[in-house]
């Protein structure tokens, strides 16, 4: 394969397990660091009291929706389009996709700002926010979504770089940003010396400064000779096929992302019927589930790049093998975290407060849902792999199935028992359904035609060989 960049060649030819681990380790570091920004912010906001913590819990699913849509859904569409273009040897198309990715980020970031500035109060009230907790949510929301464009720009630029197989640069920029946020967040929340305390709005401001400096750093890299692709506005020519290549994966992926966050937002609303303490308890405990998203993104992002590059180069068998290696890694890590959380829930919860209702609600959630985290990890990683393949139908079906089980099932259980513990048990079943549906579909050949189940690995490989010959 003459003319193929060395980094692309690694994705096509190097040993799968070793390559995934080598690419995933810096990516896991970057995702943990990015998640740490939110945890640090929550830790300090918790010092402002239970109403502030409950207010942040109301906004957090929407913030995560924006982050997951920009980094995982549309970011996945960007990385997938670039990886497939490079795998097919279409270097000029990959270069053109960089500017198109920036335009996509600016448009969607503006849409989030407008939507939450107009409808934020109504949304948080529907989720159970009242009184002081609702006002705290409004304050935090107005600040953080005023800078939504910065979040979108940062995640889109990082997706461009990851699409080339480079996981190290986004990792370094994110870790440097965490070092900045650790002192900045408490400074802006509580104030010190001449700097006035901003309360919960200070946490949002620190978060936006993190994305601002990170975006600048990524732009500098993409304008340097070290980058495989360059960002340039000279002789820029926007073409609909470039947008379509991003959006056909990104928009469908966004449906799956919305379902994940709707599942958690629905559970937040159900917990809200038991008061601010229950909201704070569920919101704090479910942060661990949200923490799994960036962790699985750490594995899923290099897997997306490898699968996309292999699909672009017509190496379908290698794409499938890489997918199952990544899924096995994801299950082991996510399940270990879930079991530890179920066995020892209080150390996690005590990081953010000691209110008895908060601790009791959070403990119920982690004990019921934690043992199912492995299936959540598998579903997420297979979702990223499906982005690389450009086949998102079954990940969307899996997410819709989870939402139906968790939302409708949770409502019926709450109505029948009047208790939260059975509601959380249904959330765990939803995670099981999510992972199993997507895994069975891919194992049944969903990427390469109609699903036929059960389909043996040998029969599936035979089918792949016929496709390659055709």
TORNU-659132 format. One record per residue (C-alpha): x, y, z; residue number from 1; residue in one letter. Coordinates in steps of 0.02 Angstrom, whole numbers, plus 50000, padded with zeros to 5 digits. Layout:
+-------+-------+-------+-----+------+
|  east | north |    up | pos | code |
+-------+-------+-------+-----+------+
|     X |     Y |     Z | NUM |    a |
...
+-------+-------+-------+-----+------+
This chain:
+-------+-------+-------+-----+------+
|  east | north |    up | pos | code |
+-------+-------+-------+-----+------+
| 50000 | 50000 | 50000 |   1 |    x |
| 50117 | 50135 | 49936 |   2 |    x |
| 50076 | 50314 | 49981 |   3 |    x |
| 49989 | 50268 | 50142 |   4 |    x |
| 50042 | 50367 | 50295 |   5 |    x |
| 50136 | 50268 | 50428 |   6 |    x |
| 50003 | 50302 | 50560 |   7 |    x |
| 49868 | 50237 | 50442 |   8 |    x |
| 49973 | 50083 | 50403 |   9 |    x |
| 49980 | 50041 | 50589 |  10 |    x |
| 49790 | 50037 | 50596 |  11 |    x |
| 49785 | 49921 | 50445 |  12 |    x |
| 49927 | 49802 | 50484 |  13 |    x |
| 49991 | 49805 | 50665 |  14 |    x |
| 49936 | 49673 | 50794 |  15 |    x |
| 49759 | 49717 | 50848 |  16 |    x |
| 49765 | 49694 | 51037 |  17 |    x |
| 49932 | 49778 | 51062 |  18 |    x |
| 49887 | 49922 | 50946 |  19 |    x |
| 49719 | 49953 | 51031 |  20 |    x |
| 49801 | 49956 | 51202 |  21 |    x |
| 49940 | 50071 | 51145 |  22 |    x |
| 49816 | 50193 | 51070 |  23 |    x |
| 49687 | 50172 | 51209 |  24 |    x |
| 49802 | 50207 | 51357 |  25 |    x |
| 49834 | 50391 | 51316 |  26 |    x |
| 49652 | 50408 | 51263 |  27 |    x |
| 49590 | 50334 | 51427 |  28 |    x |
| 49704 | 50458 | 51518 |  29 |    x |
| 49628 | 50602 | 51420 |  30 |    x |
| 49450 | 50544 | 51453 |  31 |    x |
| 49481 | 50515 | 51639 |  32 |    x |
| 49560 | 50687 | 51649 |  33 |    x |
| 49411 | 50764 | 51559 |  34 |    x |
| 49292 | 50675 | 51676 |  35 |    x |
| 49397 | 50734 | 51822 |  36 |    x |
| 49355 | 50913 | 51774 |  37 |    x |
| 49171 | 50878 | 51810 |  38 |    x |
| 49209 | 50782 | 51969 |  39 |    x |
| 49320 | 50920 | 52036 |  40 |    x |
| 49183 | 51045 | 51999 |  41 |    x |
| 49052 | 50936 | 52086 |  42 |    x |
| 49164 | 50914 | 52238 |  43 |    x |
| 49178 | 51101 | 52266 |  44 |    x |
| 48997 | 51140 | 52222 |  45 |    x |
| 48947 | 51010 | 52353 |  46 |    x |
| 49025 | 51126 | 52483 |  47 |    x |
| 48892 | 51255 | 52441 |  48 |    x |
| 48755 | 51142 | 52510 |  49 |    x |
| 48626 | 51014 | 52456 |  50 |    x |
| 48523 | 51136 | 52351 |  51 |    x |
| 48676 | 51181 | 52246 |  52 |    x |
| 48719 | 50996 | 52225 |  53 |    x |
| 48539 | 50955 | 52176 |  54 |    x |
| 48537 | 51102 | 52054 |  55 |    x |
| 48695 | 51040 | 51972 |  56 |    x |
| 48622 | 50863 | 51963 |  57 |    x |
| 48474 | 50934 | 51865 |  58 |    x |
| 48586 | 51017 | 51736 |  59 |    x |
| 48718 | 50881 | 51727 |  60 |    x |
| 48622 | 50763 | 51609 |  61 |    x |
| 48602 | 50907 | 51485 |  62 |    x |
| 48786 | 50956 | 51499 |  63 |    x |
| 48833 | 50774 | 51470 |  64 |    x |
| 48712 | 50769 | 51322 |  65 |    x |
| 48809 | 50914 | 51245 |  66 |    x |
| 48978 | 50837 | 51283 |  67 |    x |
| 48929 | 50664 | 51223 |  68 |    x |
| 48847 | 50733 | 51066 |  69 |    x |
| 48996 | 50841 | 51022 |  70 |    x |
| 49132 | 50716 | 51067 |  71 |    x |
| 49049 | 50547 | 51043 |  72 |    x |
| 48909 | 50570 | 50916 |  73 |    x |
| 48958 | 50711 | 50798 |  74 |    x |
| 49140 | 50691 | 50849 |  75 |    x |
| 49123 | 50508 | 50802 |  76 |    x |
| 49051 | 50560 | 50634 |  77 |    x |
| 49200 | 50674 | 50605 |  78 |    x |
| 49330 | 50545 | 50657 |  79 |    x |
| 49242 | 50407 | 50557 |  80 |    x |
| 49235 | 50512 | 50398 |  81 |    x |
| 49419 | 50557 | 50412 |  82 |    x |
| 49474 | 50380 | 50453 |  83 |    x |
| 49377 | 50306 | 50307 |  84 |    x |
| 49447 | 50438 | 50189 |  85 |    x |
| 49626 | 50405 | 50243 |  86 |    x |
| 49600 | 50216 | 50236 |  87 |    x |
| 49538 | 50232 | 50057 |  88 |    x |
| 49686 | 50344 | 50010 |  89 |    x |
| 49577 | 50501 | 49989 |  90 |    x |
| 49697 | 50622 | 50075 |  91 |    x |
| 49622 | 50779 | 49996 |  92 |    x |
| 49448 | 50733 | 50057 |  93 |    x |
| 49515 | 50703 | 50232 |  94 |    x |
| 49596 | 50875 | 50227 |  95 |    x |
| 49434 | 50957 | 50169 |  96 |    x |
| 49338 | 50875 | 50311 |  97 |    x |
| 49435 | 50977 | 50441 |  98 |    x |
| 49353 | 51143 | 50394 |  99 |    x |
| 49183 | 51059 | 50377 | 100 |    x |
| 49203 | 50990 | 50553 | 101 |    x |
| 49233 | 51166 | 50620 | 102 |    x |
| 49075 | 51232 | 50535 | 103 |    x |
| 48974 | 51088 | 50609 | 104 |    x |
| 49041 | 51130 | 50783 | 105 |    x |
| 48996 | 51315 | 50769 | 106 |    x |
| 48818 | 51278 | 50710 | 107 |    x |
| 48777 | 51148 | 50842 | 108 |    x |
| 48859 | 51247 | 50982 | 109 |    x |
| 48751 | 51398 | 50940 | 110 |    x |
| 48595 | 51288 | 50936 | 111 |    x |
| 48630 | 51223 | 51113 | 112 |    x |
| 48653 | 51401 | 51178 | 113 |    x |
| 48488 | 51460 | 51105 | 114 |    x |
| 48389 | 51306 | 51159 | 115 |    x |
| 48444 | 51309 | 51342 | 116 |    x |
| 48434 | 51497 | 51363 | 117 |    x |
| 48251 | 51490 | 51309 | 118 |    x |
| 48192 | 51324 | 51379 | 119 |    x |
| 48308 | 51289 | 51524 | 120 |    x |
| 48192 | 51339 | 51667 | 121 |    x |
| 48046 | 51238 | 51599 | 122 |    x |
| 48156 | 51084 | 51572 | 123 |    x |
| 48233 | 51083 | 51746 | 124 |    x |
| 48062 | 51110 | 51826 | 125 |    x |
| 47996 | 50958 | 51730 | 126 |    x |
| 48143 | 50857 | 51799 | 127 |    x |
| 48088 | 50894 | 51977 | 128 |    x |
| 48179 | 51056 | 52016 | 129 |    x |
| 48093 | 51172 | 52140 | 130 |    x |
| 48140 | 51319 | 52250 | 131 |    x |
| 48324 | 51348 | 52285 | 132 |    x |
| 48381 | 51194 | 52190 | 133 |    x |
| 48292 | 51255 | 52032 | 134 |    x |
| 48370 | 51429 | 52048 | 135 |    x |
| 48542 | 51350 | 52068 | 136 |    x |
| 48511 | 51246 | 51912 | 137 |    x |
| 48460 | 51401 | 51812 | 138 |    x |
| 48615 | 51497 | 51868 | 139 |    x |
| 48733 | 51356 | 51822 | 140 |    x |
| 48644 | 51321 | 51658 | 141 |    x |
| 48647 | 51500 | 51596 | 142 |    x |
| 48834 | 51513 | 51620 | 143 |    x |
| 48888 | 51345 | 51553 | 144 |    x |
| 48779 | 51347 | 51397 | 145 |    x |
| 48828 | 51526 | 51355 | 146 |    x |
| 48994 | 51448 | 51302 | 147 |    x |
| 48926 | 51294 | 51216 | 148 |    x |
| 49021 | 51338 | 51056 | 149 |    x |
| 49186 | 51315 | 51150 | 150 |    x |
| 49137 | 51139 | 51203 | 151 |    x |
| 49088 | 51092 | 51026 | 152 |    x |
| 49243 | 51168 | 50948 | 153 |    x |
| 49361 | 51080 | 51068 | 154 |    x |
| 49281 | 50909 | 51045 | 155 |    x |
| 49269 | 50926 | 50855 | 156 |    x |
| 49452 | 50974 | 50836 | 157 |    x |
| 49502 | 50830 | 50950 | 158 |    x |
| 49396 | 50713 | 50841 | 159 |    x |
| 49488 | 50772 | 50686 | 160 |    x |
| 49655 | 50727 | 50765 | 161 |    x |
| 49592 | 50559 | 50831 | 162 |    x |
| 49525 | 50516 | 50659 | 163 |    x |
| 49705 | 50513 | 50597 | 164 |    x |
| 49750 | 50387 | 50732 | 165 |    x |
| 49836 | 50515 | 50844 | 166 |    x |
| 49772 | 50496 | 51021 | 167 |    x |
| 49921 | 50577 | 51109 | 168 |    x |
| 49893 | 50760 | 51066 | 169 |    x |
| 49713 | 50772 | 51132 | 170 |    x |
| 49774 | 50679 | 51287 | 171 |    x |
| 49913 | 50804 | 51322 | 172 |    x |
| 49800 | 50954 | 51295 | 173 |    x |
| 49664 | 50885 | 51409 | 174 |    x |
| 49783 | 50839 | 51550 | 175 |    x |
| 49858 | 51014 | 51542 | 176 |    x |
| 49681 | 51085 | 51554 | 177 |    x |
| 49644 | 50983 | 51711 | 178 |    x |
| 49799 | 51055 | 51793 | 179 |    x |
| 49726 | 51227 | 51756 | 180 |    x |
| 49551 | 51186 | 51821 | 181 |    x |
| 49604 | 51111 | 51988 | 182 |    x |
| 49650 | 51280 | 52065 | 183 |    x |
| 49536 | 51385 | 51954 | 184 |    x |
| 49372 | 51300 | 52001 | 185 |    x |
| 49378 | 51333 | 52190 | 186 |    x |
| 49450 | 51506 | 52158 | 187 |    x |
| 49299 | 51558 | 52053 | 188 |    x |
| 49171 | 51466 | 52160 | 189 |    x |
| 49226 | 51533 | 52331 | 190 |    x |
| 49335 | 51682 | 52284 | 191 |    x |
| 49501 | 51733 | 52361 | 192 |    x |
| 49580 | 51903 | 52389 | 193 |    x |
| 49526 | 52022 | 52251 | 194 |    x |
| 49434 | 51882 | 52157 | 195 |    x |
| 49250 | 51880 | 52209 | 196 |    x |
| 49163 | 51713 | 52236 | 197 |    x |
| 49037 | 51672 | 52099 | 198 |    x |
| 48956 | 51523 | 52185 | 199 |    x |
| 48892 | 51386 | 52071 | 200 |    x |
| 48919 | 51498 | 51919 | 201 |    x |
| 49106 | 51496 | 51957 | 202 |    x |
| 49112 | 51310 | 51922 | 203 |    x |
| 49033 | 51338 | 51751 | 204 |    x |
| 49157 | 51478 | 51713 | 205 |    x |
| 49306 | 51370 | 51756 | 206 |    x |
| 49238 | 51234 | 51641 | 207 |    x |
| 49221 | 51357 | 51496 | 208 |    x |
| 49398 | 51423 | 51521 | 209 |    x |
| 49460 | 51244 | 51510 | 210 |    x |
| 49377 | 51222 | 51340 | 211 |    x |
| 49435 | 51393 | 51280 | 212 |    x |
| 49620 | 51360 | 51314 | 213 |    x |
| 49605 | 51182 | 51250 | 214 |    x |
| 49529 | 51240 | 51085 | 215 |    x |
| 49668 | 51366 | 51059 | 216 |    x |
| 49799 | 51230 | 51089 | 217 |    x |
| 49718 | 51111 | 50964 | 218 |    x |
| 49706 | 51247 | 50831 | 219 |    x |
| 49892 | 51285 | 50854 | 220 |    x |
| 49933 | 51100 | 50829 | 221 |    x |
| 49822 | 51086 | 50674 | 222 |    x |
| 49914 | 51233 | 50596 | 223 |    x |
| 50085 | 51156 | 50628 | 224 |    x |
| 50192 | 51041 | 50520 | 225 |    x |
| 50174 | 50901 | 50648 | 226 |    x |
| 49990 | 50873 | 50605 | 227 |    x |
| 49942 | 50749 | 50468 | 228 |    x |
| 49794 | 50863 | 50424 | 229 |    x |
| 49795 | 51053 | 50430 | 230 |    x |
| 49661 | 51180 | 50471 | 231 |    x |
| 49660 | 51318 | 50342 | 232 |    x |
| 49531 | 51446 | 50286 | 233 |    x |
| 49624 | 51496 | 50127 | 234 |    x |
| 49535 | 51445 | 49968 | 235 |    x |
| 49406 | 51362 | 50077 | 236 |    x |
| 49270 | 51276 | 49978 | 237 |    x |
| 49122 | 51203 | 50070 | 238 |    x |
| 49044 | 51049 | 49989 | 239 |    x |
| 48884 | 50960 | 50038 | 240 |    x |
| 48958 | 50784 | 50015 | 241 |    x |
| 49085 | 50825 | 50152 | 242 |    x |
| 48948 | 50880 | 50272 | 243 |    x |
| 48845 | 50728 | 50224 | 244 |    x |
| 48990 | 50610 | 50263 | 245 |    x |
| 48999 | 50683 | 50440 | 246 |    x |
| 48813 | 50703 | 50472 | 247 |    x |
| 48755 | 50532 | 50411 | 248 |    x |
| 48851 | 50454 | 50554 | 249 |    x |
| 48844 | 50599 | 50677 | 250 |    x |
| 48658 | 50631 | 50672 | 251 |    x |
| 48610 | 50448 | 50689 | 252 |    x |
| 48737 | 50432 | 50830 | 253 |    x |
| 48656 | 50582 | 50914 | 254 |    x |
| 48494 | 50482 | 50930 | 255 |    x |
| 48588 | 50352 | 51031 | 256 |    x |
| 48669 | 50487 | 51137 | 257 |    x |
| 48500 | 50569 | 51171 | 258 |    x |
| 48431 | 50400 | 51226 | 259 |    x |
| 48572 | 50375 | 51352 | 260 |    x |
| 48543 | 50545 | 51428 | 261 |    x |
| 48354 | 50530 | 51422 | 262 |    x |
| 48369 | 50368 | 51521 | 263 |    x |
| 48466 | 50457 | 51657 | 264 |    x |
| 48358 | 50614 | 51649 | 265 |    x |
| 48203 | 50506 | 51667 | 266 |    x |
| 48275 | 50420 | 51819 | 267 |    x |
| 48319 | 50592 | 51888 | 268 |    x |
| 48138 | 50645 | 51868 | 269 |    x |
| 48077 | 50487 | 51955 | 270 |    x |
| 48199 | 50517 | 52098 | 271 |    x |
| 48140 | 50698 | 52104 | 272 |    x |
| 47973 | 50640 | 52174 | 273 |    x |
| 48065 | 50600 | 52336 | 274 |    x |
| 48141 | 50775 | 52359 | 275 |    x |
| 48307 | 50866 | 52331 | 276 |    x |
| 48404 | 50742 | 52437 | 277 |    x |
| 48352 | 50598 | 52324 | 278 |    x |
| 48395 | 50699 | 52169 | 279 |    x |
| 48566 | 50738 | 52240 | 280 |    x |
| 48592 | 50554 | 52287 | 281 |    x |
| 48544 | 50486 | 52118 | 282 |    x |
| 48636 | 50624 | 52025 | 283 |    x |
| 48795 | 50594 | 52124 | 284 |    x |
| 48788 | 50405 | 52106 | 285 |    x |
| 48748 | 50411 | 51920 | 286 |    x |
| 48904 | 50516 | 51895 | 287 |    x |
| 48996 | 50350 | 51904 | 288 |    x |
| 48893 | 50287 | 51757 | 289 |    x |
| 48935 | 50447 | 51665 | 290 |    x |
| 49118 | 50418 | 51709 | 291 |    x |
| 49108 | 50255 | 51613 | 292 |    x |
| 49064 | 50351 | 51455 | 293 |    x |
| 49234 | 50438 | 51439 | 294 |    x |
| 49323 | 50280 | 51497 | 295 |    x |
| 49239 | 50179 | 51359 | 296 |    x |
| 49271 | 50322 | 51240 | 297 |    x |
| 49454 | 50293 | 51281 | 298 |    x |
| 49440 | 50119 | 51207 | 299 |    x |
| 49308 | 50161 | 51079 | 300 |    x |
| 49396 | 50306 | 50995 | 301 |    x |
| 49549 | 50209 | 50935 | 302 |    x |
| 49434 | 50065 | 50892 | 303 |    x |
| 49330 | 50185 | 50787 | 304 |    x |
| 49487 | 50242 | 50696 | 305 |    x |
| 49545 | 50063 | 50666 | 306 |    x |
| 49374 | 49999 | 50608 | 307 |    x |
| 49345 | 50151 | 50497 | 308 |    x |
| 49517 | 50138 | 50418 | 309 |    x |
| 49497 | 49950 | 50389 | 310 |    x |
| 49323 | 49972 | 50316 | 311 |    x |
| 49389 | 50110 | 50201 | 312 |    x |
| 49529 | 49993 | 50145 | 313 |    x |
| 49404 | 49848 | 50125 | 314 |    x |
| 49486 | 49747 | 50266 | 315 |    x |
| 49318 | 49692 | 50338 | 316 |    x |
| 49380 | 49537 | 50430 | 317 |    x |
| 49511 | 49638 | 50525 | 318 |    x |
| 49379 | 49769 | 50569 | 319 |    x |
| 49269 | 49635 | 50647 | 320 |    x |
| 49411 | 49553 | 50743 | 321 |    x |
| 49464 | 49721 | 50814 | 322 |    x |
| 49285 | 49754 | 50870 | 323 |    x |
| 49274 | 49598 | 50978 | 324 |    x |
| 49446 | 49627 | 51055 | 325 |    x |
| 49392 | 49802 | 51105 | 326 |    x |
| 49225 | 49740 | 51171 | 327 |    x |
| 49311 | 49611 | 51283 | 328 |    x |
| 49426 | 49744 | 51355 | 329 |    x |
| 49280 | 49861 | 51386 | 330 |    x |
| 49175 | 49730 | 51475 | 331 |    x |
| 49316 | 49684 | 51594 | 332 |    x |
| 49353 | 49864 | 51644 | 333 |    x |
| 49172 | 49922 | 51660 | 334 |    x |
| 49116 | 49768 | 51756 | 335 |    x |
| 49260 | 49784 | 51880 | 336 |    x |
| 49211 | 49965 | 51915 | 337 |    x |
| 49028 | 49919 | 51933 | 338 |    x |
| 49059 | 49776 | 52054 | 339 |    x |
| 49173 | 49885 | 52162 | 340 |    x |
| 49041 | 50021 | 52166 | 341 |    x |
| 48905 | 49895 | 52214 | 342 |    x |
| 49011 | 49822 | 52354 | 343 |    x |
| 49079 | 49987 | 52420 | 344 |    x |
| 48959 | 50128 | 52371 | 345 |    x |
| 48986 | 50249 | 52515 | 346 |    x |
| 49169 | 50298 | 52482 | 347 |    x |
| 49115 | 50367 | 52313 | 348 |    x |
| 48961 | 50456 | 52381 | 349 |    x |
| 49052 | 50532 | 52530 | 350 |    x |
| 49166 | 50625 | 52410 | 351 |    x |
| 49020 | 50741 | 52372 | 352 |    x |
| 48922 | 50756 | 52533 | 353 |    x |
| 48856 | 50668 | 52688 | 354 |    x |
| 48669 | 50705 | 52684 | 355 |    x |
| 48581 | 50544 | 52745 | 356 |    x |
| 48449 | 50545 | 52607 | 357 |    x |
| 48581 | 50575 | 52474 | 358 |    x |
| 48688 | 50431 | 52541 | 359 |    x |
| 48541 | 50311 | 52553 | 360 |    x |
| 48476 | 50348 | 52378 | 361 |    x |
| 48649 | 50338 | 52300 | 362 |    x |
| 48685 | 50173 | 52388 | 363 |    x |
| 48523 | 50096 | 52324 | 364 |    x |
| 48567 | 50147 | 52147 | 365 |    x |
| 48746 | 50082 | 52146 | 366 |    x |
| 48699 | 49915 | 52224 | 367 |    x |
| 48560 | 49888 | 52096 | 368 |    x |
| 48644 | 49952 | 51938 | 369 |    x |
| 48831 | 49928 | 51967 | 370 |    x |
| 48833 | 49740 | 51926 | 371 |    x |
| 48766 | 49781 | 51751 | 372 |    x |
| 48900 | 49909 | 51707 | 373 |    x |
| 48995 | 49781 | 51601 | 374 |    x |
| 48850 | 49773 | 51478 | 375 |    x |
| 48846 | 49962 | 51470 | 376 |    x |
| 49031 | 49961 | 51428 | 377 |    x |
| 49007 | 49833 | 51289 | 378 |    x |
| 48863 | 49930 | 51215 | 379 |    x |
| 48962 | 50093 | 51214 | 380 |    x |
| 49118 | 50019 | 51134 | 381 |    x |
| 49015 | 49928 | 51001 | 382 |    x |
| 48928 | 50094 | 50968 | 383 |    x |
| 49096 | 50176 | 50931 | 384 |    x |
| 49149 | 50029 | 50823 | 385 |    x |
| 48985 | 50045 | 50727 | 386 |    x |
| 49024 | 50228 | 50697 | 387 |    x |
| 49187 | 50175 | 50616 | 388 |    x |
| 49092 | 50052 | 50507 | 389 |    x |
| 48962 | 50185 | 50466 | 390 |    x |
| 48823 | 50068 | 50524 | 391 |    x |
| 48722 | 50142 | 50668 | 392 |    x |
| 48550 | 50061 | 50653 | 393 |    x |
| 48572 | 49929 | 50789 | 394 |    x |
| 48660 | 50042 | 50916 | 395 |    x |
| 48509 | 50157 | 50900 | 396 |    x |
| 48391 | 50010 | 50923 | 397 |    x |
| 48490 | 49955 | 51078 | 398 |    x |
| 48479 | 50129 | 51152 | 399 |    x |
| 48292 | 50142 | 51116 | 400 |    x |
| 48267 | 49973 | 51199 | 401 |    x |
| 48361 | 50032 | 51353 | 402 |    x |
| 48260 | 50192 | 51360 | 403 |    x |
| 48097 | 50095 | 51347 | 404 |    x |
| 48146 | 49974 | 51486 | 405 |    x |
| 48217 | 50109 | 51601 | 406 |    x |
| 48085 | 50242 | 51569 | 407 |    x |
| 47922 | 50149 | 51546 | 408 |    x |
| 47973 | 50006 | 51660 | 409 |    x |
| 48035 | 50125 | 51794 | 410 |    x |
| 47873 | 50224 | 51791 | 411 |    x |
| 47766 | 50067 | 51809 | 412 |    x |
| 47875 | 50000 | 51950 | 413 |    x |
| 47871 | 50165 | 52044 | 414 |    x |
| 47683 | 50175 | 52024 | 415 |    x |
| 47662 | 49997 | 52086 | 416 |    x |
| 47785 | 49998 | 52233 | 417 |    x |
| 47809 | 50181 | 52279 | 418 |    x |
| 47994 | 50145 | 52310 | 419 |    x |
| 48154 | 50194 | 52221 | 420 |    x |
| 48254 | 50033 | 52242 | 421 |    x |
| 48146 | 49934 | 52116 | 422 |    x |
| 48159 | 50081 | 51995 | 423 |    x |
| 48348 | 50068 | 52002 | 424 |    x |
| 48340 | 49880 | 51974 | 425 |    x |
| 48245 | 49914 | 51813 | 426 |    x |
| 48383 | 50036 | 51761 | 427 |    x |
| 48506 | 49892 | 51778 | 428 |    x |
| 48400 | 49779 | 51667 | 429 |    x |
| 48398 | 49919 | 51539 | 430 |    x |
| 48589 | 49915 | 51532 | 431 |    x |
| 48585 | 49727 | 51506 | 432 |    x |
| 48463 | 49744 | 51361 | 433 |    x |
| 48568 | 49884 | 51285 | 434 |    x |
| 48729 | 49784 | 51278 | 435 |    x |
| 48652 | 49618 | 51225 | 436 |    x |
| 48549 | 49691 | 51081 | 437 |    x |
| 48698 | 49778 | 50999 | 438 |    x |
| 48818 | 49631 | 51025 | 439 |    x |
| 48696 | 49505 | 50953 | 440 |    x |
| 48661 | 49614 | 50800 | 441 |    x |
| 48845 | 49637 | 50757 | 442 |    x |
| 48880 | 49453 | 50788 | 443 |    x |
| 48737 | 49416 | 50670 | 444 |    x |
| 48818 | 49514 | 50527 | 445 |    x |
| 48726 | 49682 | 50542 | 446 |    x |
| 48873 | 49779 | 50468 | 447 |    x |
| 48872 | 49679 | 50307 | 448 |    x |
| 48690 | 49650 | 50266 | 449 |    x |
| 48536 | 49579 | 50350 | 450 |    x |
| 48554 | 49506 | 50524 | 451 |    x |
| 48550 | 49316 | 50526 | 452 |    x |
| 48558 | 49243 | 50700 | 453 |    x |
| 48632 | 49130 | 50758 | 454 |    x |
| 48780 | 49150 | 50641 | 455 |    x |
| 48942 | 49059 | 50681 | 456 |    x |
| 49107 | 49155 | 50669 | 457 |    x |
| 49160 | 49038 | 50528 | 458 |    x |
| 49003 | 49072 | 50428 | 459 |    x |
| 49021 | 49259 | 50455 | 460 |    x |
| 49202 | 49257 | 50395 | 461 |    x |
| 49148 | 49160 | 50240 | 462 |    x |
| 49019 | 49294 | 50207 | 463 |    x |
| 49154 | 49429 | 50226 | 464 |    x |
| 49266 | 49339 | 50101 | 465 |    x |
| 49124 | 49336 | 49973 | 466 |    x |
| 49095 | 49522 | 50000 | 467 |    x |
| 49280 | 49560 | 49976 | 468 |    x |
| 49285 | 49459 | 49815 | 469 |    x |
| 49133 | 49552 | 49751 | 470 |    x |
+-------+-------+-------+-----+------+
